[in-house]
Amino acid sequence: MGALSPMHILLIALVALLLFGPNKLPELGRGFGRMFREFKDATNGNEGNANEVPRDMNPAKKELAPSNEKPSAH
């Protein structure tokens, strides 16, 4: 699928103007811009973290001492 041509963008803007009216359109644009910015910030904030291993996920450094207790049957 190709990119939007200027004619497509104009048609979308005209339909949006007819549907929402000139008073509601700026508010919708601000809301869309805010949503897009938050999405972009959220996706950029997670870059580089995928390869990091949390500290509690690392294997134990010390071995446990053997236990003197015998397993019990239930």
mmCIF file of the N, C-alpha and C atoms, coordinates in Angstrom:
data_MODEL
# 
_entry.id   MODEL 
# 
loop_
_atom_site.group_PDB 
_atom_site.id 
_atom_site.type_symbol 
_atom_site.label_atom_id 
_atom_site.label_alt_id 
_atom_site.label_comp_id 
_atom_site.label_asym_id 
_atom_site.label_entity_id 
_atom_site.label_seq_id 
_atom_site.pdbx_PDB_ins_code 
_atom_site.Cartn_x 
_atom_site.Cartn_y 
_atom_site.Cartn_z 
_atom_site.occupancy 
_atom_site.B_iso_or_equiv 
_atom_site.pdbx_formal_charge 
_atom_site.auth_seq_id 
_atom_site.auth_comp_id 
_atom_site.auth_asym_id 
_atom_site.auth_atom_id 
_atom_site.pdbx_PDB_model_num 
ATOM 1   N N  . MET A 1 1  ? 0.837   -1.172  0.000  1.00 0.00 ? 1  MET A N  1 
ATOM 2   C CA . MET A 1 1  ? 0.000   0.000   0.000  1.00 0.00 ? 1  MET A CA 1 
ATOM 3   C C  . MET A 1 1  ? 0.884   1.238   0.000  1.00 0.00 ? 1  MET A C  1 
ATOM 4   N N  . GLY A 1 2  ? 0.590   2.184   -0.846 1.00 0.00 ? 2  GLY A N  1 
ATOM 5   C CA . GLY A 1 2  ? 1.411   3.367   -0.986 1.00 0.00 ? 2  GLY A CA 1 
ATOM 6   C C  . GLY A 1 2  ? 1.146   4.406   0.082  1.00 0.00 ? 2  GLY A C  1 
ATOM 7   N N  . ALA A 1 3  ? 1.959   5.445   0.048  1.00 0.00 ? 3  ALA A N  1 
ATOM 8   C CA . ALA A 1 3  ? 1.806   6.547   0.989  1.00 0.00 ? 3  ALA A CA 1 
ATOM 9   C C  . ALA A 1 3  ? 0.601   7.397   0.598  1.00 0.00 ? 3  ALA A C  1 
ATOM 10  N N  . LEU A 1 4  ? 0.153   8.199   1.535  1.00 0.00 ? 4  LEU A N  1 
ATOM 11  C CA . LEU A 1 4  ? -0.979  9.083   1.261  1.00 0.00 ? 4  LEU A CA 1 
ATOM 12  C C  . LEU A 1 4  ? -0.530  10.244  0.382  1.00 0.00 ? 4  LEU A C  1 
ATOM 13  N N  . SER A 1 5  ? -1.277  10.498  -0.658 1.00 0.00 ? 5  SER A N  1 
ATOM 14  C CA . SER A 1 5  ? -0.983  11.640  -1.515 1.00 0.00 ? 5  SER A CA 1 
ATOM 15  C C  . SER A 1 5  ? -1.640  12.878  -0.902 1.00 0.00 ? 5  SER A C  1 
ATOM 16  N N  . PRO A 1 6  ? -1.249  14.061  -1.345 1.00 0.00 ? 6  PRO A N  1 
ATOM 17  C CA . PRO A 1 6  ? -1.886  15.276  -0.832 1.00 0.00 ? 6  PRO A CA 1 
ATOM 18  C C  . PRO A 1 6  ? -3.404  15.287  -1.057 1.00 0.00 ? 6  PRO A C  1 
ATOM 19  N N  . MET A 1 7  ? -3.871  14.687  -2.143 1.00 0.00 ? 7  MET A N  1 
ATOM 20  C CA . MET A 1 7  ? -5.313  14.637  -2.406 1.00 0.00 ? 7  MET A CA 1 
ATOM 21  C C  . MET A 1 7  ? -6.027  13.778  -1.361 1.00 0.00 ? 7  MET A C  1 
ATOM 22  N N  . HIS A 1 8  ? -5.403  12.654  -0.961 1.00 0.00 ? 8  HIS A N  1 
ATOM 23  C CA . HIS A 1 8  ? -5.991  11.799  0.070  1.00 0.00 ? 8  HIS A CA 1 
ATOM 24  C C  . HIS A 1 8  ? -6.075  12.532  1.408  1.00 0.00 ? 8  HIS A C  1 
ATOM 25  N N  . ILE A 1 9  ? -5.003  13.237  1.756  1.00 0.00 ? 9  ILE A N  1 
ATOM 26  C CA . ILE A 1 9  ? -4.976  13.981  3.017  1.00 0.00 ? 9  ILE A CA 1 
ATOM 27  C C  . ILE A 1 9  ? -6.047  15.066  3.014  1.00 0.00 ? 9  ILE A C  1 
ATOM 28  N N  . LEU A 1 10 ? -6.206  15.766  1.900  1.00 0.00 ? 10 LEU A N  1 
ATOM 29  C CA . LEU A 1 10 ? -7.233  16.801  1.781  1.00 0.00 ? 10 LEU A CA 1 
ATOM 30  C C  . LEU A 1 10 ? -8.626  16.201  1.925  1.00 0.00 ? 10 LEU A C  1 
ATOM 31  N N  . LEU A 1 11 ? -8.852  15.062  1.323  1.00 0.00 ? 11 LEU A N  1 
ATOM 32  C CA . LEU A 1 11 ? -10.147 14.394  1.418  1.00 0.00 ? 11 LEU A CA 1 
ATOM 33  C C  . LEU A 1 11 ? -10.438 13.964  2.861  1.00 0.00 ? 11 LEU A C  1 
ATOM 34  N N  . ILE A 1 12 ? -9.447  13.426  3.549  1.00 0.00 ? 12 ILE A N  1 
ATOM 35  C CA . ILE A 1 12 ? -9.617  13.029  4.953  1.00 0.00 ? 12 ILE A CA 1 
ATOM 36  C C  . ILE A 1 12 ? -9.911  14.249  5.819  1.00 0.00 ? 12 ILE A C  1 
ATOM 37  N N  . ALA A 1 13 ? -9.209  15.357  5.583  1.00 0.00 ? 13 ALA A N  1 
ATOM 38  C CA . ALA A 1 13 ? -9.444  16.582  6.347  1.00 0.00 ? 13 ALA A CA 1 
ATOM 39  C C  . ALA A 1 13 ? -10.847 17.123  6.100  1.00 0.00 ? 13 ALA A C  1 
ATOM 40  N N  . LEU A 1 14 ? -11.315 17.068  4.871  1.00 0.00 ? 14 LEU A N  1 
ATOM 41  C CA . LEU A 1 14 ? -12.655 17.550  4.540  1.00 0.00 ? 14 LEU A CA 1 
ATOM 42  C C  . LEU A 1 14 ? -13.729 16.699  5.217  1.00 0.00 ? 14 LEU A C  1 
ATOM 43  N N  . VAL A 1 15 ? -13.560 15.387  5.195  1.00 0.00 ? 15 VAL A N  1 
ATOM 44  C CA . VAL A 1 15 ? -14.518 14.493  5.851  1.00 0.00 ? 15 VAL A CA 1 
ATOM 45  C C  . VAL A 1 15 ? -14.513 14.739  7.362  1.00 0.00 ? 15 VAL A C  1 
ATOM 46  N N  . ALA A 1 16 ? -13.336 14.913  7.961  1.00 0.00 ? 16 ALA A N  1 
ATOM 47  C CA . ALA A 1 16 ? -13.250 15.191  9.396  1.00 0.00 ? 16 ALA A CA 1 
ATOM 48  C C  . ALA A 1 16 ? -13.927 16.510  9.731  1.00 0.00 ? 16 ALA A C  1 
ATOM 49  N N  . LEU A 1 17 ? -13.750 17.514  8.890  1.00 0.00 ? 17 LEU A N  1 
ATOM 50  C CA . LEU A 1 17 ? -14.390 18.811  9.103  1.00 0.00 ? 17 LEU A CA 1 
ATOM 51  C C  . LEU A 1 17 ? -15.904 18.683  9.039  1.00 0.00 ? 17 LEU A C  1 
ATOM 52  N N  . LEU A 1 18 ? -16.402 17.909  8.091  1.00 0.00 ? 18 LEU A N  1 
ATOM 53  C CA . LEU A 1 18 ? -17.847 17.719  7.973  1.00 0.00 ? 18 LEU A CA 1 
ATOM 54  C C  . LEU A 1 18 ? -18.408 16.919  9.148  1.00 0.00 ? 18 LEU A C  1 
ATOM 55  N N  . LEU A 1 19 ? -17.675 15.925  9.612  1.00 0.00 ? 19 LEU A N  1 
ATOM 56  C CA . LEU A 1 19 ? -18.163 15.087  10.709 1.00 0.00 ? 19 LEU A CA 1 
ATOM 57  C C  . LEU A 1 19 ? -18.134 15.800  12.060 1.00 0.00 ? 19 LEU A C  1 
ATOM 58  N N  . PHE A 1 20 ? -17.060 16.496  12.361 1.00 0.00 ? 20 PHE A N  1 
ATOM 59  C CA . PHE A 1 20 ? -16.869 17.047  13.698 1.00 0.00 ? 20 PHE A CA 1 
ATOM 60  C C  . PHE A 1 20 ? -17.113 18.546  13.795 1.00 0.00 ? 20 PHE A C  1 
ATOM 61  N N  . GLY A 1 21 ? -17.067 19.258  12.699 1.00 0.00 ? 21 GLY A N  1 
ATOM 62  C CA . GLY A 1 21 ? -17.297 20.693  12.736 1.00 0.00 ? 21 GLY A CA 1 
ATOM 63  C C  . GLY A 1 21 ? -16.028 21.461  13.065 1.00 0.00 ? 21 GLY A C  1 
ATOM 64  N N  . PRO A 1 22 ? -16.032 22.751  12.756 1.00 0.00 ? 22 PRO A N  1 
ATOM 65  C CA . PRO A 1 22 ? -14.820 23.557  12.945 1.00 0.00 ? 22 PRO A CA 1 
ATOM 66  C C  . PRO A 1 22 ? -14.476 23.806  14.416 1.00 0.00 ? 22 PRO A C  1 
ATOM 67  N N  . ASN A 1 23 ? -15.448 23.726  15.320 1.00 0.00 ? 23 ASN A N  1 
ATOM 68  C CA . ASN A 1 23 ? -15.164 23.993  16.732 1.00 0.00 ? 23 ASN A CA 1 
ATOM 69  C C  . ASN A 1 23 ? -14.517 22.801  17.431 1.00 0.00 ? 23 ASN A C  1 
ATOM 70  N N  . LYS A 1 24 ? -14.881 21.606  17.048 1.00 0.00 ? 24 LYS A N  1 
ATOM 71  C CA . LYS A 1 24 ? -14.389 20.395  17.711 1.00 0.00 ? 24 LYS A CA 1 
ATOM 72  C C  . LYS A 1 24 ? -13.067 19.903  17.106 1.00 0.00 ? 24 LYS A C  1 
ATOM 73  N N  . LEU A 1 25 ? -12.773 20.277  15.881 1.00 0.00 ? 25 LEU A N  1 
ATOM 74  C CA . LEU A 1 25 ? -11.599 19.762  15.177 1.00 0.00 ? 25 LEU A CA 1 
ATOM 75  C C  . LEU A 1 25 ? -10.265 20.096  15.862 1.00 0.00 ? 25 LEU A C  1 
ATOM 76  N N  . PRO A 1 26 ? -10.028 21.326  16.336 1.00 0.00 ? 26 PRO A N  1 
ATOM 77  C CA . PRO A 1 26 ? -8.748  21.600  17.016 1.00 0.00 ? 26 PRO A CA 1 
ATOM 78  C C  . PRO A 1 26 ? -8.563  20.761  18.289 1.00 0.00 ? 26 PRO A C  1 
ATOM 79  N N  . GLU A 1 27 ? -9.650  20.554  19.022 1.00 0.00 ? 27 GLU A N  1 
ATOM 80  C CA . GLU A 1 27 ? -9.577  19.746  20.237 1.00 0.00 ? 27 GLU A CA 1 
ATOM 81  C C  . GLU A 1 27 ? -9.216  18.294  19.906 1.00 0.00 ? 27 GLU A C  1 
ATOM 82  N N  . LEU A 1 28 ? -9.803  17.770  18.847 1.00 0.00 ? 28 LEU A N  1 
ATOM 83  C CA . LEU A 1 28 ? -9.484  16.407  18.418 1.00 0.00 ? 28 LEU A CA 1 
ATOM 84  C C  . LEU A 1 28 ? -8.031  16.303  17.952 1.00 0.00 ? 28 LEU A C  1 
ATOM 85  N N  . GLY A 1 29 ? -7.551  17.325  17.266 1.00 0.00 ? 29 GLY A N  1 
ATOM 86  C CA . GLY A 1 29 ? -6.157  17.338  16.809 1.00 0.00 ? 29 GLY A CA 1 
ATOM 87  C C  . GLY A 1 29 ? -5.181  17.348  17.976 1.00 0.00 ? 29 GLY A C  1 
ATOM 88  N N  . ARG A 1 30 ? -5.470  18.155  19.002 1.00 0.00 ? 30 ARG A N  1 
ATOM 89  C CA . ARG A 1 30 ? -4.612  18.186  20.186 1.00 0.00 ? 30 ARG A CA 1 
ATOM 90  C C  . ARG A 1 30 ? -4.617  16.834  20.894 1.00 0.00 ? 30 ARG A C  1 
ATOM 91  N N  . GLY A 1 31 ? -5.798  16.241  21.010 1.00 0.00 ? 31 GLY A N  1 
ATOM 92  C CA . GLY A 1 31 ? -5.898  14.932  21.661 1.00 0.00 ? 31 GLY A CA 1 
ATOM 93  C C  . GLY A 1 31 ? -5.132  13.869  20.898 1.00 0.00 ? 31 GLY A C  1 
ATOM 94  N N  . PHE A 1 32 ? -5.239  13.896  19.575 1.00 0.00 ? 32 PHE A N  1 
ATOM 95  C CA . PHE A 1 32 ? -4.509  12.930  18.754 1.00 0.00 ? 32 PHE A CA 1 
ATOM 96  C C  . PHE A 1 32 ? -3.001  13.142  18.879 1.00 0.00 ? 32 PHE A C  1 
ATOM 97  N N  . GLY A 1 33 ? -2.571  14.404  18.866 1.00 0.00 ? 33 GLY A N  1 
ATOM 98  C CA . GLY A 1 33 ? -1.146  14.708  19.012 1.00 0.00 ? 33 GLY A CA 1 
ATOM 99  C C  . GLY A 1 33 ? -0.604  14.263  20.358 1.00 0.00 ? 33 GLY A C  1 
ATOM 100 N N  . ARG A 1 34 ? -1.379  14.480  21.420 1.00 0.00 ? 34 ARG A N  1 
ATOM 101 C CA . ARG A 1 34 ? -0.973  14.064  22.758 1.00 0.00 ? 34 ARG A CA 1 
ATOM 102 C C  . ARG A 1 34 ? -0.862  12.537  22.835 1.00 0.00 ? 34 ARG A C  1 
ATOM 103 N N  . MET A 1 35 ? -1.856  11.850  22.249 1.00 0.00 ? 35 MET A N  1 
ATOM 104 C CA . MET A 1 35 ? -1.848  10.391  22.253 1.00 0.00 ? 35 MET A CA 1 
ATOM 105 C C  . MET A 1 35 ? -0.630  9.863   21.485 1.00 0.00 ? 35 MET A C  1 
ATOM 106 N N  . PHE A 1 36 ? -0.344  10.447  20.331 1.00 0.00 ? 36 PHE A N  1 
ATOM 107 C CA . PHE A 1 36 ? 0.793   10.016  19.518 1.00 0.00 ? 36 PHE A CA 1 
ATOM 108 C C  . PHE A 1 36 ? 2.107   10.254  20.254 1.00 0.00 ? 36 PHE A C  1 
ATOM 109 N N  . ARG A 1 37 ? 2.232   11.413  20.927 1.00 0.00 ? 37 ARG A N  1 
ATOM 110 C CA . ARG A 1 37 ? 3.458   11.738  21.659 1.00 0.00 ? 37 ARG A CA 1 
ATOM 111 C C  . ARG A 1 37 ? 3.671   10.772  22.830 1.00 0.00 ? 37 ARG A C  1 
ATOM 112 N N  . GLU A 1 38 ? 2.591   10.449  23.565 1.00 0.00 ? 38 GLU A N  1 
ATOM 113 C CA . GLU A 1 38 ? 2.710   9.503   24.673 1.00 0.00 ? 38 GLU A CA 1 
ATOM 114 C C  . GLU A 1 38 ? 3.099   8.114   24.173 1.00 0.00 ? 38 GLU A C  1 
ATOM 115 N N  . PHE A 1 39 ? 2.524   7.707   23.050 1.00 0.00 ? 39 PHE A N  1 
ATOM 116 C CA . PHE A 1 39 ? 2.873   6.408   22.474 1.00 0.00 ? 39 PHE A CA 1 
ATOM 117 C C  . PHE A 1 39 ? 4.339   6.387   22.059 1.00 0.00 ? 39 PHE A C  1 
ATOM 118 N N  . LYS A 1 40 ? 4.788   7.462   21.434 1.00 0.00 ? 40 LYS A N  1 
ATOM 119 C CA . LYS A 1 40 ? 6.175   7.550   20.986 1.00 0.00 ? 40 LYS A CA 1 
ATOM 120 C C  . LYS A 1 40 ? 7.131   7.543   22.176 1.00 0.00 ? 40 LYS A C  1 
ATOM 121 N N  . ASP A 1 41 ? 6.787   8.286   23.238 1.00 0.00 ? 41 ASP A N  1 
ATOM 122 C CA . ASP A 1 41 ? 7.626   8.302   24.437 1.00 0.00 ? 41 ASP A CA 1 
ATOM 123 C C  . ASP A 1 41 ? 7.677   6.929   25.097 1.00 0.00 ? 41 ASP A C  1 
ATOM 124 N N  . ALA A 1 42 ? 6.555   6.233   25.120 1.00 0.00 ? 42 ALA A N  1 
ATOM 125 C CA . ALA A 1 42 ? 6.510   4.909   25.746 1.00 0.00 ? 42 ALA A CA 1 
ATOM 126 C C  . ALA A 1 42 ? 7.346   3.908   24.961 1.00 0.00 ? 42 ALA A C  1 
ATOM 127 N N  . THR A 1 43 ? 7.294   3.974   23.640 1.00 0.00 ? 43 THR A N  1 
ATOM 128 C CA . THR A 1 43 ? 8.074   3.027   22.845 1.00 0.00 ? 43 THR A CA 1 
ATOM 129 C C  . THR A 1 43 ? 9.558   3.367   22.891 1.00 0.00 ? 43 THR A C  1 
ATOM 130 N N  . ASN A 1 44 ? 9.916   4.641   22.934 1.00 0.00 ? 44 ASN A N  1 
ATOM 131 C CA . ASN A 1 44 ? 11.327  5.024   23.003 1.00 0.00 ? 44 ASN A CA 1 
ATOM 132 C C  . ASN A 1 44 ? 11.904  4.776   24.385 1.00 0.00 ? 44 ASN A C  1 
ATOM 133 N N  . GLY A 1 45 ? 11.088  4.820   25.415 1.00 0.00 ? 45 GLY A N  1 
ATOM 134 C CA . GLY A 1 45 ? 11.565  4.607   26.775 1.00 0.00 ? 45 GLY A CA 1 
ATOM 135 C C  . GLY A 1 45 ? 11.986  3.179   27.028 1.00 0.00 ? 45 GLY A C  1 
ATOM 136 N N  . ASN A 1 46 ? 11.507  2.242   26.245 1.00 0.00 ? 46 ASN A N  1 
ATOM 137 C CA . ASN A 1 46 ? 11.824  0.838   26.455 1.00 0.00 ? 46 ASN A CA 1 
ATOM 138 C C  . ASN A 1 46 ? 12.969  0.355   25.588 1.00 0.00 ? 46 ASN A C  1 
ATOM 139 N N  . GLU A 1 47 ? 13.540  1.200   24.773 1.00 0.00 ? 47 GLU A N  1 
ATOM 140 C CA . GLU A 1 47 ? 14.649  0.779   23.925 1.00 0.00 ? 47 GLU A CA 1 
ATOM 141 C C  . GLU A 1 47 ? 15.868  0.478   24.781 1.00 0.00 ? 47 GLU A C  1 
ATOM 142 N N  . GLY A 1 48 ? 16.561  -0.588  24.461 1.00 0.00 ? 48 GLY A N  1 
ATOM 143 C CA . GLY A 1 48 ? 17.772  -0.930  25.183 1.00 0.00 ? 48 GLY A CA 1 
ATOM 144 C C  . GLY A 1 48 ? 17.524  -1.754  26.427 1.00 0.00 ? 48 GLY A C  1 
ATOM 145 N N  . ASN A 1 49 ? 16.315  -1.843  26.892 1.00 0.00 ? 49 ASN A N  1 
ATOM 146 C CA . ASN A 1 49 ? 16.024  -2.599  28.100 1.00 0.00 ? 49 ASN A CA 1 
ATOM 147 C C  . ASN A 1 49 ? 15.747  -4.066  27.812 1.00 0.00 ? 49 ASN A C  1 
ATOM 148 N N  . ALA A 1 50 ? 15.566  -4.423  26.570 1.00 0.00 ? 50 ALA A N  1 
ATOM 149 C CA . ALA A 1 50 ? 15.192  -5.797  26.241 1.00 0.00 ? 50 ALA A CA 1 
ATOM 150 C C  . ALA A 1 50 ? 16.326  -6.770  26.527 1.00 0.00 ? 50 ALA A C  1 
ATOM 151 N N  . ASN A 1 51 ? 17.569  -6.336  26.415 1.00 0.00 ? 51 ASN A N  1 
ATOM 152 C CA . ASN A 1 51 ? 18.699  -7.241  26.620 1.00 0.00 ? 51 ASN A CA 1 
ATOM 153 C C  . ASN A 1 51 ? 19.216  -7.236  28.051 1.00 0.00 ? 51 ASN A C  1 
ATOM 154 N N  . GLU A 1 52 ? 18.700  -6.341  28.882 1.00 0.00 ? 52 GLU A N  1 
ATOM 155 C CA . GLU A 1 52 ? 19.148  -6.281  30.266 1.00 0.00 ? 52 GLU A CA 1 
ATOM 156 C C  . GLU A 1 52 ? 18.447  -7.356  31.085 1.00 0.00 ? 52 GLU A C  1 
ATOM 157 N N  . VAL A 1 53 ? 19.203  -8.017  31.936 1.00 0.00 ? 53 VAL A N  1 
ATOM 158 C CA . VAL A 1 53 ? 18.643  -9.052  32.807 1.00 0.00 ? 53 VAL A CA 1 
ATOM 159 C C  . VAL A 1 53 ? 18.508  -8.450  34.199 1.00 0.00 ? 53 VAL A C  1 
ATOM 160 N N  . PRO A 1 54 ? 17.324  -8.545  34.796 1.00 0.00 ? 54 PRO A N  1 
ATOM 161 C CA . PRO A 1 54 ? 17.174  -8.023  36.160 1.00 0.00 ? 54 PRO A CA 1 
ATOM 162 C C  . PRO A 1 54 ? 18.116  -8.745  37.122 1.00 0.00 ? 54 PRO A C  1 
ATOM 163 N N  . ARG A 1 55 ? 18.525  -8.059  38.168 1.00 0.00 ? 55 ARG A N  1 
ATOM 164 C CA . ARG A 1 55 ? 19.493  -8.625  39.108 1.00 0.00 ? 55 ARG A CA 1 
ATOM 165 C C  . ARG A 1 55 ? 18.974  -9.902  39.754 1.00 0.00 ? 55 ARG A C  1 
ATOM 166 N N  . ASP A 1 56 ? 17.692  -9.981  40.063 1.00 0.00 ? 56 ASP A N  1 
ATOM 167 C CA . ASP A 1 56 ? 17.163  -11.164 40.724 1.00 0.00 ? 56 ASP A CA 1 
ATOM 168 C C  . ASP A 1 56 ? 17.048  -12.354 39.772 1.00 0.00 ? 56 ASP A C  1 
ATOM 169 N N  . MET A 1 57 ? 17.269  -12.147 38.484 1.00 0.00 ? 57 MET A N  1 
ATOM 170 C CA . MET A 1 57 ? 17.211  -13.236 37.514 1.00 0.00 ? 57 MET A CA 1 
ATOM 171 C C  . MET A 1 57 ? 18.575  -13.907 37.329 1.00 0.00 ? 57 MET A C  1 
ATOM 172 N N  . ASN A 1 58 ? 19.630  -13.309 37.856 1.00 0.00 ? 58 ASN A N  1 
ATOM 173 C CA . ASN A 1 58 ? 20.966  -13.899 37.737 1.00 0.00 ? 58 ASN A CA 1 
ATOM 174 C C  . ASN A 1 58 ? 21.046  -15.156 38.592 1.00 0.00 ? 58 ASN A C  1 
ATOM 175 N N  . PRO A 1 59 ? 21.831  -16.146 38.169 1.00 0.00 ? 59 PRO A N  1 
ATOM 176 C CA . PRO A 1 59 ? 21.940  -17.371 38.971 1.00 0.00 ? 59 PRO A CA 1 
ATOM 177 C C  . PRO A 1 59 ? 22.594  -17.090 40.321 1.00 0.00 ? 59 PRO A C  1 
ATOM 178 N N  . ALA A 1 60 ? 22.303  -17.940 41.281 1.00 0.00 ? 60 ALA A N  1 
ATOM 179 C CA . ALA A 1 60 ? 22.854  -17.785 42.631 1.00 0.00 ? 60 ALA A CA 1 
ATOM 180 C C  . ALA A 1 60 ? 24.370  -17.965 42.594 1.00 0.00 ? 60 ALA A C  1 
ATOM 181 N N  . LYS A 1 61 ? 25.066  -17.185 43.383 1.00 0.00 ? 61 LYS A N  1 
ATOM 182 C CA . LYS A 1 61 ? 26.530  -17.241 43.410 1.00 0.00 ? 61 LYS A CA 1 
ATOM 183 C C  . LYS A 1 61 ? 27.042  -18.316 44.367 1.00 0.00 ? 61 LYS A C  1 
ATOM 184 N N  . LYS A 1 62 ? 26.279  -18.584 45.434 1.00 0.00 ? 62 LYS A N  1 
ATOM 185 C CA . LYS A 1 62 ? 26.721  -19.557 46.430 1.00 0.00 ? 62 LYS A CA 1 
ATOM 186 C C  . LYS A 1 62 ? 25.866  -20.811 46.342 1.00 0.00 ? 62 LYS A C  1 
ATOM 187 N N  . GLU A 1 63 ? 26.490  -21.925 46.645 1.00 0.00 ? 63 GLU A N  1 
ATOM 188 C CA . GLU A 1 63 ? 25.739  -23.168 46.706 1.00 0.00 ? 63 GLU A CA 1 
ATOM 189 C C  . GLU A 1 63 ? 25.211  -23.348 48.120 1.00 0.00 ? 63 GLU A C  1 
ATOM 190 N N  . LEU A 1 64 ? 24.079  -23.996 48.237 1.00 0.00 ? 64 LEU A N  1 
ATOM 191 C CA . LEU A 1 64 ? 23.500  -24.251 49.542 1.00 0.00 ? 64 LEU A CA 1 
ATOM 192 C C  . LEU A 1 64 ? 24.206  -25.421 50.205 1.00 0.00 ? 64 LEU A C  1 
ATOM 193 N N  . ALA A 1 65 ? 24.300  -25.375 51.525 1.00 0.00 ? 65 ALA A N  1 
ATOM 194 C CA . ALA A 1 65 ? 24.889  -26.484 52.274 1.00 0.00 ? 65 ALA A CA 1 
ATOM 195 C C  . ALA A 1 65 ? 23.903  -27.648 52.269 1.00 0.00 ? 65 ALA A C  1 
ATOM 196 N N  . PRO A 1 66 ? 24.393  -28.872 52.227 1.00 0.00 ? 66 PRO A N  1 
ATOM 197 C CA . PRO A 1 66 ? 23.484  -30.019 52.233 1.00 0.00 ? 66 PRO A CA 1 
ATOM 198 C C  . PRO A 1 66 ? 22.689  -30.066 53.537 1.00 0.00 ? 66 PRO A C  1 
ATOM 199 N N  . SER A 1 67 ? 21.460  -30.494 53.426 1.00 0.00 ? 67 SER A N  1 
ATOM 200 C CA . SER A 1 67 ? 20.564  -30.567 54.574 1.00 0.00 ? 67 SER A CA 1 
ATOM 201 C C  . SER A 1 67 ? 20.682  -31.928 55.246 1.00 0.00 ? 67 SER A C  1 
ATOM 202 N N  . ASN A 1 68 ? 20.550  -31.960 56.570 1.00 0.00 ? 68 ASN A N  1 
ATOM 203 C CA . ASN A 1 68 ? 20.593  -33.207 57.326 1.00 0.00 ? 68 ASN A CA 1 
ATOM 204 C C  . ASN A 1 68 ? 19.206  -33.805 57.497 1.00 0.00 ? 68 ASN A C  1 
ATOM 205 N N  . GLU A 1 69 ? 18.180  -33.098 57.081 1.00 0.00 ? 69 GLU A N  1 
ATOM 206 C CA . GLU A 1 69 ? 16.810  -33.577 57.243 1.00 0.00 ? 69 GLU A CA 1 
ATOM 207 C C  . GLU A 1 69 ? 16.484  -34.605 56.174 1.00 0.00 ? 69 GLU A C  1 
ATOM 208 N N  . LYS A 1 70 ? 15.669  -35.587 56.578 1.00 0.00 ? 70 LYS A N  1 
ATOM 209 C CA . LYS A 1 70 ? 15.218  -36.602 55.635 1.00 0.00 ? 70 LYS A CA 1 
ATOM 210 C C  . LYS A 1 70 ? 13.875  -36.167 55.071 1.00 0.00 ? 70 LYS A C  1 
ATOM 211 N N  . PRO A 1 71 ? 13.623  -36.444 53.817 1.00 0.00 ? 71 PRO A N  1 
ATOM 212 C CA . PRO A 1 71 ? 12.328  -36.073 53.261 1.00 0.00 ? 71 PRO A CA 1 
ATOM 213 C C  . PRO A 1 71 ? 11.216  -36.874 53.936 1.00 0.00 ? 71 PRO A C  1 
ATOM 214 N N  . SER A 1 72 ? 10.109  -36.226 54.148 1.00 0.00 ? 72 SER A N  1 
ATOM 215 C CA . SER A 1 72 ? 8.981   -36.911 54.786 1.00 0.00 ? 72 SER A CA 1 
ATOM 216 C C  . SER A 1 72 ? 7.926   -37.243 53.748 1.00 0.00 ? 72 SER A C  1 
ATOM 217 N N  . ALA A 1 73 ? 7.254   -38.369 53.973 1.00 0.00 ? 73 ALA A N  1 
ATOM 218 C CA . ALA A 1 73 ? 6.174   -38.785 53.068 1.00 0.00 ? 73 ALA A CA 1 
ATOM 219 C C  . ALA A 1 73 ? 4.869   -38.166 53.548 1.00 0.00 ? 73 ALA A C  1 
ATOM 220 N N  . HIS A 1 74 ? 4.050   -37.782 52.660 1.00 0.00 ? 74 HIS A N  1 
ATOM 221 C CA . HIS A 1 74 ? 2.774   -37.152 53.028 1.00 0.00 ? 74 HIS A CA 1 
ATOM 222 C C  . HIS A 1 74 ? 1.720   -38.161 53.147 1.00 0.00 ? 74 HIS A C  1 
# 
